[in-house]
Amino acid sequence: MTRILLVDDEAPLIAVLEPVLGAAGYEVSTALDGSTALRLAQDVAPDVVLLDLGLPDIDGKDVIRELRLTGTVPIIVISARHQETEKIAALDHGADDYVNKPFEIGELMARIRAAIRRSSSLREEPGVYRGGPLEIDFVARRVVLDGETIKLSPKEYDLLRTLAMSAGQVVTHKRLLAAGWGPDSTDSQYLRVYIGLLRQKIEQDPGDPQLLLTEPGVGYRLVGSA
């Protein structure tokens, strides 16, 4: 049974979500604060973490950082902090997805299923990405589009690989700049240029991208593996 760790200091929300998740076939553990969440993460080894940022003892971003020190469990932030800066910070700390409160239960369930699919795909075949007509062999550093090998520059490949390793998830400008130009890089103009070059090579119509999508103000997303 898939295990979900639900972390939120709003007891009424937990009272709503816990039975809904249980009825969907998930085994649910709950925590009202960050310290309890980190302890339960060790005890129950969840398959997905649903995490609020506004916890009473530890900021949710610090919980994300601690979880990332010990594993790669999918983390979906559920938060009333709607500011773009908060979303970017959570993703930069290692969150996989971000859902604003209030949210529709159906949307949250879809995000959970997508996170589980991505995690399972990486465990089963970590060396290969396949999405639509695009295939990337990470071991051979080979990129194939519609059955034909395409040539990328080293920097183009590094950016595409970073996106593919988080396929289906938004990758922030900061992470992509670090992958392409090092952790101290802040000039997003370079990134925009190279994203444009990548789209010229992997998109049927670069003006209407279907594979490499823009998340305005946050980063970019490569479509999930098929």
C-alpha positions as CSV (number, residue, x, y, z in Angstrom):
1,M,0.0,0.0,0.0
2,T,1.3,3.5,-0.9
3,R,2.1,5.5,2.2
4,I,1.4,9.2,2.5
5,L,2.7,11.5,5.2
6,L,0.3,14.5,5.6
7,V,1.9,17.4,7.5
8,D,-0.3,20.4,8.3
9,D,-1.1,22.3,11.5
10,E,-4.7,22.7,10.5
11,A,-6.5,19.9,12.3
12,P,-9.8,20.5,10.3
13,L,-7.9,20.0,7.0
14,I,-6.3,16.8,8.2
15,A,-9.8,15.6,9.4
16,V,-11.0,16.1,5.8
17,L,-8.0,14.8,3.9
18,E,-7.1,11.7,6.0
19,P,-10.4,9.8,5.3
20,V,-10.4,10.9,1.6
21,L,-6.8,9.6,1.1
22,G,-7.7,6.4,3.0
23,A,-10.7,5.8,0.9
24,A,-8.5,6.1,-2.2
25,G,-6.3,3.2,-0.9
26,Y,-3.5,5.2,0.7
27,E,-2.0,4.5,4.1
28,V,-1.9,7.9,5.9
29,S,0.2,9.1,8.7
30,T,-0.3,12.7,10.0
31,A,1.8,15.3,11.7
32,L,0.8,18.7,13.1
33,D,4.4,20.1,13.2
34,G,7.7,19.7,11.5
35,S,9.5,17.8,14.3
36,T,6.9,15.1,14.3
37,A,7.0,15.0,10.5
38,L,10.7,14.4,10.4
39,R,10.4,11.6,13.0
40,L,7.6,9.9,11.1
41,A,9.5,10.2,7.8
42,Q,12.1,8.0,9.4
43,D,9.6,5.6,11.0
44,V,7.2,5.0,8.2
45,A,9.3,5.8,5.0
46,P,6.4,7.5,3.1
47,D,6.1,7.2,-0.6
48,V,4.7,10.8,-0.8
49,V,4.8,13.8,1.6
50,L,2.1,16.4,1.6
51,L,3.6,19.4,3.4
52,D,2.3,22.7,4.6
53,L,4.9,25.5,4.9
54,G,3.4,27.4,7.8
55,L,4.2,24.9,10.6
56,P,4.3,26.0,14.3
57,D,7.8,24.9,15.1
58,I,9.9,24.6,11.9
59,D,9.3,26.4,8.6
60,G,8.2,23.9,5.9
61,K,11.2,24.8,3.7
62,D,13.5,23.6,6.4
63,V,11.6,20.4,6.6
64,I,12.0,20.0,2.9
65,R,15.8,20.5,3.3
66,E,16.0,17.9,6.0
67,L,14.1,15.4,4.0
68,R,16.3,15.9,1.0
69,L,19.4,15.2,3.1
70,T,18.3,11.6,3.5
71,G,16.1,10.7,0.5
72,T,14.2,11.5,-2.7
73,V,10.6,11.0,-1.5
74,P,8.2,13.1,-3.6
75,I,7.2,16.3,-1.7
76,I,4.1,18.1,-2.7
77,V,3.7,21.5,-0.9
78,I,0.1,22.4,0.1
79,S,0.2,26.0,1.3
80,A,-1.7,29.2,1.6
81,R,1.4,31.2,0.8
82,H,0.6,32.2,-2.7
83,Q,3.6,34.5,-3.3
84,E,5.7,33.6,-6.2
85,T,8.8,33.9,-4.1
86,E,7.6,31.3,-1.6
87,K,6.8,28.9,-4.4
88,I,10.2,29.3,-6.0
89,A,12.0,29.0,-2.6
90,A,10.1,25.7,-1.8
91,L,11.0,24.3,-5.2
92,D,14.6,25.4,-4.9
93,H,14.8,23.6,-1.5
94,G,13.7,20.4,-3.2
95,A,9.9,20.3,-3.3
96,D,8.5,18.4,-6.4
97,D,5.2,20.2,-6.7
98,Y,3.2,23.1,-5.2
99,V,-0.6,23.3,-4.7
100,N,-2.1,26.5,-3.4
101,K,-4.8,26.5,-0.7
102,P,-7.7,26.3,-1.1
103,F,-7.5,23.5,-3.6
104,E,-9.9,21.0,-5.2
105,I,-9.5,17.5,-3.8
106,G,-9.5,16.1,-7.4
107,E,-6.5,18.2,-8.3
108,L,-4.6,17.1,-5.2
109,M,-5.3,13.5,-5.9
110,A,-4.1,13.9,-9.5
111,R,-0.9,15.5,-8.3
112,I,-0.3,12.6,-5.9
113,R,-0.8,10.0,-8.7
114,A,1.6,11.9,-11.0
115,A,4.2,12.1,-8.2
116,I,3.9,8.3,-7.6
117,R,4.2,7.6,-11.4
118,R,7.3,9.8,-11.7
119,S,8.9,8.2,-8.7
120,S,8.2,4.6,-9.9
121,S,9.5,5.5,-13.4
122,L,12.8,6.7,-12.0
123,R,13.2,3.5,-9.9
124,E,12.4,1.2,-12.8
125,E,14.5,2.8,-15.5
126,P,16.7,5.6,-14.0
127,G,19.0,5.8,-17.1
128,V,16.4,6.7,-19.7
129,Y,13.8,9.4,-20.2
130,R,11.0,9.0,-22.8
131,G,8.4,11.7,-23.4
132,G,6.4,11.8,-26.6
133,P,8.9,11.8,-29.5
134,L,11.9,12.6,-27.3
135,E,14.2,10.0,-25.7
136,I,17.3,10.6,-23.6
137,D,19.9,8.0,-22.7
138,F,21.7,9.5,-19.7
139,V,24.4,6.9,-19.7
140,A,25.3,7.3,-23.3
141,R,24.5,11.1,-23.3
142,R,22.4,10.4,-26.4
143,V,19.3,12.4,-27.4
144,V,16.9,10.9,-29.9
145,L,13.9,12.8,-31.5
146,D,11.4,10.8,-33.7
147,G,14.0,8.0,-34.0
148,E,16.8,10.3,-35.1
149,T,19.8,11.2,-33.0
150,I,20.1,15.0,-32.5
151,K,23.3,16.8,-31.7
152,L,23.3,19.1,-28.6
153,S,26.1,21.3,-27.2
154,P,27.4,20.2,-23.8
155,K,25.6,23.1,-22.1
156,E,22.3,22.3,-24.0
157,Y,22.6,18.7,-22.9
158,D,23.3,19.6,-19.3
159,L,20.1,21.8,-19.2
160,L,18.0,19.2,-20.9
161,R,19.3,16.4,-18.6
162,T,18.4,18.6,-15.6
163,L,14.9,19.1,-16.9
164,A,14.5,15.4,-17.8
165,M,15.6,14.2,-14.4
166,S,12.7,16.1,-13.0
167,A,10.3,15.4,-15.9
168,G,6.8,16.6,-15.2
169,Q,8.0,19.0,-12.5
170,V,8.9,22.6,-12.7
171,V,12.6,23.3,-12.5
172,T,13.4,26.8,-11.3
173,H,15.6,29.3,-13.0
174,K,18.1,29.0,-10.1
175,R,18.5,25.2,-10.5
176,L,18.9,25.5,-14.3
177,L,21.5,28.3,-14.0
178,A,23.4,26.2,-11.5
179,A,23.4,23.2,-13.9
180,G,24.5,25.2,-16.8
181,W,26.8,27.9,-15.4
182,G,27.5,27.1,-11.8
183,P,25.9,27.9,-8.4
184,D,26.8,31.5,-8.5
185,S,25.2,32.3,-11.8
186,T,22.3,34.8,-11.7
187,D,22.0,36.0,-15.4
188,S,18.8,34.5,-16.6
189,Q,19.4,35.9,-20.1
190,Y,21.9,33.1,-20.8
191,L,19.2,30.6,-19.7
192,R,16.5,32.1,-22.0
193,V,18.9,32.0,-25.0
194,Y,19.7,28.3,-24.4
195,I,16.1,27.3,-23.8
196,G,15.4,28.9,-27.1
197,L,18.2,26.9,-28.7
198,L,16.8,23.7,-27.2
199,R,13.3,24.4,-28.4
200,Q,14.7,24.9,-32.0
201,K,16.1,21.3,-31.8
202,I,13.4,19.4,-29.9
203,E,10.1,21.1,-30.7
204,Q,8.1,20.6,-33.9
205,D,7.1,24.3,-33.6
206,P,9.4,26.2,-31.3
207,G,6.8,29.1,-31.2
208,D,4.2,26.7,-29.7
209,P,6.3,24.3,-27.5
210,Q,4.7,21.0,-26.5
211,L,7.6,19.4,-24.7
212,L,9.6,22.2,-23.0
213,L,7.1,24.4,-21.3
214,T,7.5,27.8,-19.5
215,E,6.3,28.3,-15.9
216,P,6.1,32.1,-15.9
217,G,8.3,33.7,-13.3
218,V,9.4,30.4,-11.9
219,G,11.2,28.2,-14.4
220,Y,10.6,25.5,-17.0
221,R,9.0,22.1,-17.2
222,L,9.8,19.1,-19.5
223,V,6.7,17.0,-20.1
224,G,6.6,13.8,-18.0
225,S,7.8,10.5,-19.2
226,A,5.4,8.5,-21.2
